[in-house]
Amino acid sequence: MTVFIQGLLLGLAYVAPIGTQNLYVIQASIHSNMRRAIRVALITIFFDITLAISCFYGIGLVIEKSKLFQSFMYLFGSLTIILIGFNLIKTRPEIIKKGSSAITLKNIAITCFIVTWLNPQAIIDGSMLLGGYRAALSINNTYFFIIGIILASFLWFISLASITSIFKKSFNPFVLRIINIVCGAIILFYGLRLGYGFILSNVNMLLFKL
């Protein structure tokens, strides 16, 4: 039980900070009905859990060892996340009527995958955090720990989607526009930071060869 609680608390600390996943869930929940908001949360949870499990078992080490793959992840992840942020900023939202479904589930899944799996920094940081705990746990305790991580993802994203969807009723188009701009700007910042990481890593590699 102690290990399970540690996993739960660490999982909440892992997903709670504002990042591309949280911003996308917030934005999608504001512009969708409750049912679609929960669907967005569940899709995000799926990708978040698969990433956490992969980090727990060391996929970050693969990325760190393969410089070519790391560069590709930085470049492609940067461009796609910048595009998502730019689209959010330029979108002029309207109040979504009950039953509306402006975004297809396929597009939701693709975007959730992008903001979760195409962020090499998140993979490496997650590997260091979760992988470090795994090294300190016995084989039997790792199962309880990862269950706590999984539960934390469910609790966080379902709560975030539900609360945002409930309180969005008081938002007008102007407030929604401001939220879009803020969320888009932060996501754009994440994308630009990834792009900077791509440029920096390649410059360092070039200087090392010289």
C-alpha positions in Angstrom: 0.0 0.0 0.0 2.9 2.4 0.8 4.4 1.8 -2.6 1.0 2.2 -4.3 0.5 5.6 -2.6 4.0 6.7 -3.6 3.2 5.8 -7.2 -0.1 7.7 -6.9 1.4 10.8 -5.5 4.4 10.8 -7.9 1.9 10.2 -10.8 -0.1 13.3 -9.8 3.1 15.4 -9.5 4.1 14.0 -12.9 0.9 15.0 -14.8 -0.3 18.0 -12.8 2.1 20.8 -14.0 0.7 22.7 -16.9 2.0 21.2 -20.1 0.8 20.4 -23.7 -1.4 17.5 -22.5 -3.2 19.5 -19.9 -3.6 22.5 -22.1 -5.1 20.4 -24.9 -7.6 18.7 -22.5 -8.6 22.1 -21.2 -9.1 23.6 -24.6 -11.0 20.6 -26.0 -13.2 20.5 -22.9 -14.1 24.2 -23.2 -15.1 23.7 -26.9 -17.0 20.4 -26.5 -19.8 18.9 -24.6 -19.2 16.8 -21.5 -19.3 13.4 -23.3 -16.7 14.6 -25.8 -14.6 16.1 -23.1 -14.4 12.8 -21.3 -13.5 11.1 -24.6 -10.6 13.5 -25.0 -9.5 12.8 -21.4 -9.7 9.0 -22.0 -7.7 9.2 -25.2 -5.1 11.4 -23.4 -5.0 9.0 -20.5 -4.3 6.1 -22.9 -1.3 7.9 -24.4 -0.1 9.2 -21.1 -0.2 5.8 -19.5 1.6 4.1 -22.4 4.3 6.8 -22.2 4.6 6.5 -18.4 5.0 2.7 -18.7 7.6 3.1 -21.5 9.5 5.6 -19.4 9.3 3.4 -16.4 10.9 0.6 -18.4 13.6 2.8 -20.0 12.6 4.0 -23.5 14.3 7.2 -22.8 17.6 5.4 -22.8 17.0 4.4 -26.4 16.4 7.9 -27.4 19.4 9.2 -25.6 21.7 6.6 -27.3 20.4 7.2 -30.8 21.3 10.8 -31.7 19.7 10.5 -35.2 16.4 9.4 -33.7 16.6 12.0 -31.0 17.2 14.7 -33.6 14.2 13.5 -35.7 12.0 13.5 -32.6 13.0 17.1 -31.7 12.5 18.4 -35.2 9.2 16.6 -36.0 7.8 17.1 -32.5 8.7 20.8 -32.6 7.1 21.5 -35.9 3.8 19.7 -35.1 3.5 21.2 -31.6 4.2 24.7 -33.0 1.4 24.1 -35.6 -1.1 23.1 -32.8 -0.2 26.2 -30.8 -0.5 28.5 -33.9 -3.9 27.0 -34.9 -5.2 27.6 -31.3 -4.1 31.2 -31.4 -5.7 32.0 -34.7 -9.0 30.2 -34.0 -11.9 32.4 -33.2 -14.1 30.2 -30.9 -17.9 30.2 -30.5 -20.0 28.8 -27.8 -20.5 25.1 -28.5 -24.1 24.0 -28.5 -25.1 20.8 -26.7 -24.4 17.8 -28.8 -21.9 19.6 -31.0 -18.9 17.6 -32.2 -16.6 19.9 -34.2 -13.5 17.8 -33.8 -13.5 14.1 -35.0 -12.2 11.5 -32.6 -9.5 10.6 -35.2 -8.2 14.2 -35.0 -8.4 14.1 -31.3 -6.4 10.9 -31.1 -3.7 12.2 -33.5 -3.3 15.4 -31.5 -3.2 13.6 -28.2 -0.5 11.4 -29.6 1.5 14.4 -30.8 1.4 16.3 -27.5 2.3 13.2 -25.6 4.6 11.0 -27.6 6.4 13.5 -29.9 8.0 15.4 -27.0 11.4 13.9 -26.5 12.1 16.1 -23.5 9.1 14.7 -21.8 10.2 11.1 -22.6 13.7 11.7 -21.3 12.5 13.6 -18.1 9.9 10.9 -17.5 12.5 8.2 -17.9 14.8 9.9 -15.4 12.0 10.4 -12.9 10.1 7.1 -13.2 13.2 5.0 -14.1 15.0 6.3 -11.0 12.2 5.1 -8.8 12.1 1.8 -10.6 15.7 1.2 -9.8 15.0 1.7 -6.1 12.1 -0.8 -6.0 12.0 -4.5 -5.7 10.4 -6.5 -8.6 7.3 -7.2 -6.7 6.8 -3.6 -5.7 7.1 -2.2 -9.2 3.6 -3.5 -10.0 2.0 -1.6 -7.1 4.0 1.5 -8.1 2.9 1.6 -11.7 -0.7 0.9 -10.8 -0.5 4.1 -8.6 0.9 6.0 -11.6 -1.9 4.7 -13.9 -4.6 5.6 -11.3 -3.1 9.1 -11.0 -3.4 9.7 -14.7 -7.1 8.6 -14.7 -8.0 10.8 -11.7 -6.2 13.9 -13.0 -7.4 14.0 -16.6 -11.0 12.9 -15.9 -11.2 15.6 -13.1 -9.6 18.2 -15.3 -12.0 17.6 -18.3 -15.1 17.4 -16.0 -14.3 20.5 -14.0 -13.4 22.5 -17.1 -16.5 21.3 -19.0 -18.8 22.2 -16.1 -17.5 25.7 -15.6 -17.3 26.6 -19.3 -21.0 27.4 -19.2 -20.2 30.8 -17.8 -17.6 31.6 -20.5 -18.5 34.0 -23.4 -16.7 34.0 -26.8 -14.3 36.7 -25.7 -13.2 34.7 -22.7 -12.9 31.6 -24.9 -10.7 33.6 -27.3 -8.4 34.7 -24.5 -8.1 31.1 -23.2 -7.3 30.0 -26.8 -4.6 32.6 -27.1 -3.0 31.8 -23.7 -3.1 28.0 -24.3 -1.9 28.4 -27.8 0.9 30.7 -26.8 2.2 28.3 -24.1 2.0 25.3 -26.5 3.8 27.4 -29.1 6.5 28.1 -26.5 6.9 24.4 -25.9 7.3 23.8 -29.6 9.8 26.6 -30.0 11.8 25.2 -27.0 11.9 21.8 -28.7 13.1 23.5 -31.9 15.8 25.3 -29.9 16.8 21.9 -28.4 17.0 20.4 -31.9 19.3 23.3 -33.1 21.4 23.2 -30.0 22.0 19.5 -30.1 23.0 19.6 -33.8 25.3 22.5 -33.3 27.0 20.8 -30.4 27.3 17.6 -32.5 28.8 19.6 -35.4 31.3 21.4 -33.1 32.3 18.0 -31.5 33.1 16.6 -35.0 35.2 19.7 -35.8 
